Amino acid sequence: MSPRSRPEKKAAGQVALVGGGSGDPALLVVRAAEVLRAADLVLVDERCPEALLSAVGDGAELVRTPAREAQGAALVAAAKDGRVVVRLLPGDPFQHAEGAKEAEAVLRAKQRLEVVPGVSDAVSVPAYAGVAVGLPRTVARVDDGTSFAALAAAPGTLVLLTPAAGVAKAAAALVEHGRRPGEAVSVTVGGTTSEQRTVVATLDAVEQAVASADLRGDAVVVVGEPVKRAEKLSWYESRALYGWRVLVPRTRDQAGALSAVLRSHGAVPVEVPTIAVEPPRTPAPMERAVKGLHDGKYAWIAFTSTNAVKAVREKLEEYGLDARALSGVKVAAVGETTAQALVDFGVRPDLVPGGQQSSDGLLADFPPYDPVFDPIDRVLLPRADIATDVLLAGLQQIGWEVDDVTAYRTVRAAPPPAETREALKGGGFDAVLFTSSSTVRNLVGIAGKPHDSTVLACIGPQTEATAQELGLRVDVLAPAADIASLVEALAHFALERRAAALPGVAPLPSAAHRRKVARLAAKGAGA
């Protein structure tokens, strides 16, 4: 065969066996996140939760596979086709028999293999439940072939992986083979997720504890002395907003930061876009403003939102300019969040309110125009089309000429799904966070008013006033107009209400908990 007629050799593929850990994407090891982003094909074991797929790159093909079914042939075929393929398994790849089989198949076919360990439930879940397992310890998955005699005789702490329905049988078997009936035991379901629930009992009482708590699904059971300190070391389930479903009505690109802060307090954020940000209908005013910045027309530019920063940045870049276009202009930001958006653009603001982070706060600190020291008397104010005139009028009152330019338009988003609207009206959310007057108006417009039992939190006085105008009761007002302060204020409110309602006993019941109690009560009434 001549060189011209030789078939083209395919690019070498590679296979990565990746452990998904306990299912929380935040607990994926760094290398796992890297290979998932770079994959062409991901074969996902059906036991892996949907949340893990958020780590997969946009262009990857996803294939769900049956549990406990080895995929060696598919992995080899994809690798030989030059693809970067990831096999995603729950926990650690080698804690499952199929993981080892798949690795063997890939190596036998002389394909490139990488194994990325995952944090197993036996390690992560006790840590999230406040159980410091330590050493020595014995980890076992309970099945039909489990030797409870060997487990009962094992030194140190036992960590058992079993369905919650099998906890009572396992406890009885351990007692039968010599473990003390009064030995401490913890049972955790939904470990490391927002659904995590833990009960602590003794071996002879754990059956009743699991039944009373209505624990279901896969459980991690710890038996031994470390369980006695679980209450003192509990950190995950004791967070102020643990289990709270919090509706986040924001623009689609802004919801992520607020949701991240809520998760750090234990809440379950549900993002509902209520505002869509669009360019102004007439671009000419913004174009003249950018030219004015470049020509030295303005002494100041005042930003009242991150959207305004984004709009000006995009317009500058459209004309081939960057942050240096603002080098001869003093820059004001209404608050820390807006200031950070400017810093991310490469601009350090000259003025951020030291007190209230609002238009009133900015006005309080804004210097009046002085014809002796200010050679230029004009301020650029790029804002939303529906912005109030508080800042505009205030700047004019202290002597400045103001170019009030529409940098972007805010329009009402499409209504959320029916189930979200029903949950909002029916008390399915524990709290709603309002970050602007427009989010209040738009949420009520597209989804209706929240239920009376829902806690309403507002970022500032103007947002609070709008909510009250619409007949809503505001429970929480942030001390400063920024996301962190808003969530901290909600968390403080939850802790105060918990102390008043159930002093020193348990978290304030979330909407999910209230629904479960109601379901159990109805079930009992019908029995």
C-alpha positions in Angstrom: 0.0 0.0 0.0 1.5 3.3 -1.0 1.7 6.2 1.5 -1.0 8.0 -0.3 -3.5 5.2 0.1 -2.9 4.6 3.8 -6.1 5.2 5.9 -5.9 8.3 8.1 -5.1 7.3 11.7 -7.6 8.5 14.2 -6.6 10.7 17.1 -5.9 8.8 20.4 -8.8 8.9 22.8 -8.7 8.5 26.5 -10.9 7.2 29.3 -11.3 8.6 32.8 -13.1 6.7 35.6 -14.5 9.5 37.8 -15.9 9.2 41.3 -18.9 11.4 41.8 -18.6 11.4 45.6 -21.7 11.8 47.6 -23.5 13.7 44.8 -22.8 17.3 45.7 -21.0 19.0 42.8 -19.1 21.2 45.3 -17.5 18.1 46.7 -16.1 16.8 43.4 -12.3 16.8 43.5 -10.6 19.4 41.3 -9.4 16.9 38.8 -12.9 15.4 38.4 -14.3 18.8 37.6 -11.5 19.3 35.0 -12.1 16.1 33.1 -15.9 16.5 33.2 -15.6 19.9 31.5 -13.2 18.5 28.9 -15.2 15.4 28.0 -16.7 14.6 24.6 -18.8 11.7 26.1 -20.0 11.1 29.6 -21.5 7.7 30.6 -23.4 8.4 33.8 -24.4 5.7 36.2 -28.1 6.2 36.9 -27.3 6.3 40.7 -25.5 9.6 40.2 -27.8 12.6 41.1 -28.7 15.1 38.4 -26.8 17.9 40.3 -23.5 16.3 39.3 -24.2 17.0 35.6 -23.8 20.7 36.2 -20.0 20.0 36.1 -20.2 18.6 32.6 -19.1 20.8 29.7 -21.7 22.2 27.3 -20.6 20.2 24.3 -20.5 16.8 25.9 -22.8 13.9 25.0 -24.6 12.4 28.0 -25.6 8.8 28.2 -27.4 7.3 31.3 -26.5 3.7 32.0 -28.1 1.1 34.3 -26.8 0.7 37.8 -24.2 -2.0 38.4 -23.8 -2.7 34.7 -20.1 -2.5 33.5 -19.6 -0.3 30.4 -16.1 -1.5 29.4 -17.0 -2.2 25.7 -18.6 1.2 25.3 -15.6 3.0 26.9 -13.1 1.2 24.7 -15.1 1.9 21.5 -15.4 5.6 22.3 -11.7 5.8 23.1 -10.7 4.0 19.8 -12.9 6.6 18.0 -10.6 9.3 19.4 -13.1 10.7 22.0 -12.4 11.9 25.5 -14.8 9.8 27.5 -15.7 10.0 31.2 -17.3 7.2 33.1 -19.1 8.8 36.1 -19.8 6.5 39.0 -21.3 7.3 42.5 -18.8 7.6 45.4 -15.4 6.3 44.4 -14.9 4.4 41.1 -13.3 1.3 42.8 -15.9 1.0 45.5 -18.1 -0.7 42.8 -17.3 -4.0 41.2 -18.0 -2.6 37.7 -15.4 0.2 38.1 -12.6 -2.4 38.3 -14.0 -4.3 35.4 -14.1 -1.2 33.3 -10.6 -0.2 34.1 -9.4 -3.7 33.2 -11.2 -3.6 29.9 -9.7 -0.2 28.9 -6.1 -1.3 29.8 -6.5 -4.6 28.0 -7.5 -2.7 24.9 -4.3 -0.6 25.3 -6.3 2.7 25.7 -5.2 5.6 27.9 -6.8 5.4 31.4 -7.1 7.8 34.3 -8.8 7.0 37.6 -10.1 10.0 39.5 -11.1 9.1 43.1 -14.2 10.4 44.7 -15.0 11.2 48.3 -17.1 8.2 49.4 -20.3 8.4 51.5 -18.5 6.6 54.3 -16.2 9.6 54.7 -18.2 12.6 53.6 -21.6 11.9 55.2 -20.5 11.3 58.8 -18.4 14.5 58.5 -21.5 16.4 57.4 -23.5 14.8 60.2 -21.0 15.9 62.9 -19.7 12.4 63.5 -15.9 12.3 63.8 -15.4 8.7 62.9 -11.6 8.5 63.4 -9.6 5.3 63.5 -9.8 2.3 63.8 -13.0 2.0 61.8 -14.6 -0.7 59.7 -16.6 0.3 56.6 -19.0 -2.2 55.1 -21.9 -2.3 52.6 -24.7 -4.3 54.0 -26.1 -7.0 51.7 -27.3 -10.6 51.8 -23.7 -11.8 52.3 -22.8 -9.5 55.2 -21.1 -11.3 58.1 -22.6 -9.5 61.2 -20.5 -11.7 63.4 -17.4 -10.3 61.9 -18.7 -6.7 62.0 -19.8 -7.1 65.7 -16.3 -8.3 66.5 -14.5 -5.5 64.6 -12.5 -3.0 66.7 -13.4 0.7 66.8 -16.2 2.4 64.9 -18.5 0.8 62.3 -19.7 2.6 59.2 -22.4 0.8 57.4 -23.9 1.7 54.0 -27.5 0.4 53.8 -31.0 1.4 52.8 -32.8 3.1 55.7 -35.3 0.2 55.6 -32.6 -2.2 56.5 -31.2 -0.3 59.5 -33.4 -2.1 62.1 -32.4 -5.5 60.8 -28.7 -4.6 60.8 -28.9 -3.2 64.4 -30.7 -6.3 65.7 -28.0 -8.5 64.0 -25.2 -6.6 65.6 -26.8 -6.9 69.1 -27.4 -10.6 68.5 -23.7 -11.0 67.7 -22.4 -9.2 70.7 -22.6 -5.4 70.3 -24.1 -3.6 73.3 -27.8 -2.7 72.9 -27.1 0.8 74.4 -24.3 1.6 72.0 -24.7 4.9 70.2 -25.7 4.9 66.5 -26.4 7.7 64.0 -28.4 7.2 60.8 -28.1 9.8 58.0 -30.1 9.9 54.7 -29.6 12.4 51.9 -26.1 13.0 53.1 -24.3 16.3 52.0 -27.4 17.5 50.2 -30.1 19.9 51.2 -32.3 16.9 52.1 -29.8 15.6 54.7 -31.4 14.4 57.9 -29.8 12.6 60.8 -31.2 10.8 63.8 -29.1 9.6 66.8 -30.2 6.7 69.0 -28.9 3.5 70.4 -28.9 0.1 68.7 -31.9 -1.1 70.7 -33.9 2.1 69.9 -32.8 2.9 66.4 -35.7 1.1 64.7 -38.2 3.4 66.4 -36.1 6.5 65.7 -35.9 5.8 62.0 -39.6 5.1 61.8 -40.5 8.3 63.7 -38.3 10.4 61.5 -39.7 8.7 58.4 -36.2 8.3 57.0 -36.1 6.8 53.5 -33.5 6.0 50.8 -29.9 5.1 51.2 -28.4 5.6 54.7 -25.0 5.9 56.2 -25.0 4.3 59.7 -22.3 4.9 62.3 -22.0 2.8 65.4 -19.7 3.6 68.2 -18.3 6.2 70.6 -17.9 9.1 68.1 -21.7 9.3 67.7 -22.0 10.6 71.3 -20.3 13.9 70.2 -22.5 14.3 67.1 -24.8 16.9 68.7 -21.8 19.1 69.7 -20.1 18.8 66.3 -23.2 19.2 64.2 -22.6 22.0 61.8 -24.4 21.2 58.5 -28.0 20.7 59.6 -27.8 23.4 62.3 -27.1 26.3 59.9 -29.6 29.1 60.2 -31.4 28.6 56.9 -30.9 24.8 56.6 -33.6 23.3 54.5 -35.4 26.6 53.7 -36.6 26.9 50.2 -35.9 30.5 49.2 -37.2 32.0 46.0 -34.7 34.3 44.3 -36.4 36.6 41.8 -33.6 38.3 39.9 -32.3 38.8 36.4 -31.0 35.4 35.1 -27.3 36.5 35.1 -27.4 37.9 38.6 -29.1 35.1 40.5 -26.0 32.9 40.8 -24.2 35.1 43.4 -27.2 35.4 45.6 -27.9 31.6 45.4 -24.3 30.8 46.4 -24.6 32.9 49.5 -27.9 31.3 50.4 -26.4 27.8 50.0 -23.6 28.7 52.4 -26.3 29.3 55.1 -28.0 26.0 54.3 -30.9 27.2 52.1 -32.2 25.7 48.9 -32.4 28.6 46.4 -35.0 28.4 43.6 -34.1 30.9 40.9 -37.0 32.6 39.1 -36.0 35.2 36.5 -38.5 38.2 36.8 -36.5 40.7 34.9 -34.9 40.5 31.5 -32.3 43.1 30.7 -32.3 44.4 27.1 -30.4 47.2 25.2 -32.1 50.6 25.0 -34.5 51.1 22.2 -32.5 54.1 20.9 -28.7 53.5 21.0 -27.7 57.1 20.1 -27.7 58.6 23.7 -25.3 55.8 24.9 -23.1 56.3 21.8 -22.9 60.0 22.5 -22.1 59.3 26.2 -19.2 57.0 25.3 -17.9 59.6 22.9 -18.2 62.2 25.7 -16.2 60.0 28.1 -13.5 59.6 25.5 -13.5 63.4 24.8 -13.3 64.5 28.4 -16.8 65.8 28.6 -17.6 64.5 32.1 -16.1 65.1 35.6 -17.9 62.1 37.1 -19.7 58.9 36.0 -22.1 57.4 38.6 -23.0 53.8 38.5 -26.2 52.6 40.4 -26.1 48.9 39.5 -24.0 46.1 38.1 -26.2 46.2 35.0 -25.1 49.8 34.4 -21.5 48.8 34.7 -22.0 45.9 32.2 -23.9 48.2 29.7 -21.1 50.8 29.7 -18.4 48.2 29.5 -20.0 46.4 26.6 -20.5 49.8 24.8 -16.8 50.7 25.3 -15.7 47.4 24.1 -17.9 47.7 21.0 -15.9 50.8 20.1 -12.5 49.1 20.8 -12.1 50.8 24.1 -11.4 49.4 27.6 -11.2 50.6 31.2 -8.6 53.3 30.2 -11.5 55.3 28.7 -12.5 56.1 32.3 -9.0 57.2 33.4 -9.8 60.9 33.3 -13.2 60.6 35.0 -14.0 60.2 38.7 -16.1 57.1 39.2 -18.9 56.6 41.8 -20.6 53.4 42.7 -23.8 53.0 44.7 -22.6 50.1 46.8 -20.0 47.4 47.2 -21.5 45.0 44.7 -21.4 47.6 42.0 -17.9 48.6 43.1 -16.7 45.0 42.7 -18.2 44.9 39.1 -16.1 48.0 38.4 -12.9 46.5 39.9 -13.5 43.4 37.8 -13.5 45.7 34.8 -10.2 47.2 35.9 -11.7 50.4 37.5 -11.3 51.3 41.1 -14.1 53.7 42.1 -13.3 57.0 43.7 -16.5 57.1 45.7 -18.6 54.4 47.4 -21.1 55.4 50.1 -19.8 54.9 53.6 -23.3 54.7 55.1 -26.4 53.5 53.3 -25.7 51.9 50.0 -28.4 53.5 48.0 -29.1 56.6 45.9 -29.7 58.5 49.1 -26.4 57.2 50.6 -24.5 58.1 47.4 -26.0 61.6 47.5 -25.0 62.1 51.1 -21.3 61.5 50.2 -21.3 63.1 46.7 -19.3 66.4 46.6 -21.2 69.5 45.4 -20.0 71.2 42.3 -17.4 73.8 43.0 -16.6 76.1 40.0 -13.2 76.9 41.4 -12.0 73.3 41.8 -14.2 71.6 39.2 -13.3 72.7 35.6 -16.0 70.4 34.3 -19.5 70.5 35.7 -21.1 67.5 34.1 -22.0 64.0 35.5 -22.9 60.9 33.4 -25.6 58.8 34.9 -26.1 55.6 32.9 -29.2 53.8 34.3 -32.2 51.7 33.7 -35.1 53.1 31.9 -37.3 52.7 35.0 -34.9 54.3 37.5 -36.3 56.8 40.0 -35.3 60.5 39.9 -33.8 60.6 43.4 -30.2 60.7 42.4 -30.8 62.8 39.3 -32.6 65.5 41.3 -30.1 65.4 44.1 -27.1 65.9 41.9 -28.8 68.8 40.1 -29.6 70.3 43.5 -25.9 70.4 44.5 -24.9 72.1 41.3 -24.1 69.4 38.8 -25.3 69.2 35.2 -26.4 65.6 34.6 -26.7 63.5 31.4 -29.3 60.9 32.5 -28.8 58.2 29.9 -30.8 55.0 29.5 -28.0 52.3 29.5 -30.4 49.4 29.5 -34.1 48.5 29.7 -35.7 46.2 32.2 -38.6 44.2 30.9 -40.8 41.6 32.7 -39.7 38.0 32.2 -42.0 35.2 31.2 -44.1 33.6 34.0 -42.4 30.7 35.9 -43.7 27.1 35.6 -47.1 26.4 37.1 -45.7 24.4 40.0 -43.5 27.4 41.0 -46.5 29.7 41.0 -48.6 27.3 43.0 -45.8 26.8 45.5 -45.4 30.6 45.9 -49.1 31.1 46.5 -49.5 28.0 48.7 -46.7 28.4 51.2 -44.2 26.1 49.4 -41.4 28.7 49.9 -40.0 29.6 53.3 -38.8 33.0 52.1 -38.6 35.3 49.1 -35.7 37.8 48.7 -36.4 41.0 46.9 -33.4 42.9 45.5 -35.1 45.8 43.8 -38.5 47.4 43.4 -38.8 45.9 39.9 -38.3 42.4 41.2 -41.3 43.0 43.6 -43.6 44.3 40.9 -42.5 41.7 38.3 -42.8 38.7 40.6 -46.3 39.7 41.7 -47.2 40.4 38.1 -46.0 37.0 36.7 -46.5 34.7 39.6 -48.8 36.3 42.2 -48.4 37.3 45.8 -46.5 35.1 48.2 -48.4 33.2 50.9 -48.8 34.9 54.2 -46.6 32.3 55.9 -43.7 33.2 53.6 -40.9 35.4 55.0 -40.3 38.4 52.8 -36.9 40.1 52.9 -36.0 43.4 51.1 -32.6 44.8 50.2 -33.4 48.5 50.9 -36.0 51.0 51.9 -37.2 51.7 48.4 -37.7 48.0 47.7 -39.5 47.7 51.1 -41.8 50.7 50.2 -42.8 49.1 46.8 -43.6 45.8 48.6 -45.8 47.6 51.1 -47.5 49.5 48.3 -48.5 46.1 46.8 -49.9 45.0 50.1 -47.0 42.7 51.1 -45.7 42.3 54.7 -42.0 42.9 54.9 -40.3 40.8 57.6 -36.6 41.5 57.0 -34.9 44.7 55.8 -31.1 44.4 55.0 -29.0 46.8 57.0 -27.0 47.5 53.9 -28.0 47.3 50.2 -25.9 44.3 49.2 -26.5 40.6 48.8 -24.4 39.5 51.8 -26.2 41.8 54.1 -29.6 40.7 52.8 -28.9 37.0 53.4 -27.2 37.7 56.8 -30.3 39.6 57.9 -32.6 36.7 56.8 -30.3 34.2 58.6 -30.5 36.4 61.8 -34.2 36.5 61.5 -34.4 32.7 61.3 -32.2 32.2 64.3 -34.3 34.7 66.4 -37.5 33.0 65.4 -36.0 29.6 66.2 -35.0 30.8 69.6 -38.5 32.2 70.3 -40.4 29.2 69.0 -38.2 26.2 69.9 -35.5 27.4 72.3 -32.4 25.2 72.1 -34.3 22.3 70.5 -34.5 22.3 66.7 -34.3 24.5 63.6 -37.4 26.5 62.5 -39.4 24.0 60.5 -39.0 24.5 56.7 -41.8 24.4 54.2 -40.6 20.9 53.2 -40.8 19.8 56.8 -44.3 21.3 57.3 -45.5 19.4 54.2 -44.0 16.2 55.4 -45.7 16.6 58.8 -49.0 17.3 57.1 -48.7 14.2 54.9 -47.9 12.0 57.9 -50.8 13.5 59.8 -53.2 12.8 57.0 -51.9 9.3 56.6 -52.4 8.7 60.3 -56.0 10.1 60.2 -56.9 7.8 57.4 -55.5 4.7 59.2 
